[in-house]
Amino acid sequence: MTKGMSSFGRRRSKMHKSCCRCSFQAYHLQKSTCGKRGYPAKRKRKYNWSAKAKRHLKIVYHRFRPGFCEGTTPQPRRAPSPSEGFQ
């Protein structure tokens, strides 16, 4: 049984066509459903699979600002002297 180029030569029929709701090339002809928005279902197809990745990236962006310095104490800020004061 071959799995290479000889298998790709048999692909002649189209499985997806343009969806009439979202006009995306995702309407599966045999399943009769759109893979992008879920047409003909009334409810829109929607998932939040990327929420976990974004939660992680928020932490990475926060650590990136000081150059991924971890386990160190920040330099103490110099207190303003009374002569400087607010003006």
N, C-alpha and C positions, 0 to 999 in steps of 0.2 A: 504494500500500500504506500503510495507516494504522497508526500505532503508539500512538495515544492512547487516549481513553476508549472508543472503539468496540471496541477489542480486549479491554478488561476485561469487557465485557458477556457474553462467551462463556465465562467461567470458571464452570462449573456443577458439575463433578465434583470430588470430593475426592481428593487424591493421598496424603495421610497419614492414618493412623488411630492409635489408641492402641496402643503396643507392649505385649505381654503380659509382657515381662521388666522393662522399666524404667518402664512406665506413663506414658511421655512421648509426646506427639503427633508421633512421628517415624518411624513404620513406613510405608515407601513401599509402596503397594499394587501397583504394576506391577513394581518391582524386588524386592519381597518381602524387604526388608532394613530394619533400623532405622538411621536416620541418626545417632542419638545413641550407642548402645552396640554396634551392629553385629549384633544378633540377626538371623538364626538361627546365626551363627558362634559357636563355643564361646569363642573368645578375645574379650575385651572391646576395643572400639575405643578407642584412646587415642593422643593425639599431644601433643608438647611444643612446639607452635608458639610459645607465649608465653615460652619460656625466654630468647630473645634480648632481648625487650622488658624482662623483669624484670632482666636483667643490666645494661641501660642505666639503668633506674630506680634501681638500687642506687647507681650513681655519682651520679645527680642528687640523691638524698636526702642523700648525703654532702656534696655541694657546697652544698646548701641551708642547712645549719646555720650557717655563718658569713656567709651572705648572698651567695653566689656570688663571694666575694673570691678572685681568682686572681692569681698573679704577685707577691704581696707576701710579705715575711718577717714572721713573728709577733713581737710585742713580747717582749723577753727577760724571763724570770721573775726576780723578785728572790730571790736566794739567802737562806735564813734565817740570821740572825746567830747567833753562838755563844751569846749571852745568851738567845735564845728557846729553842733546843734542844728536845729531846723531854722530856716530863714524864710 
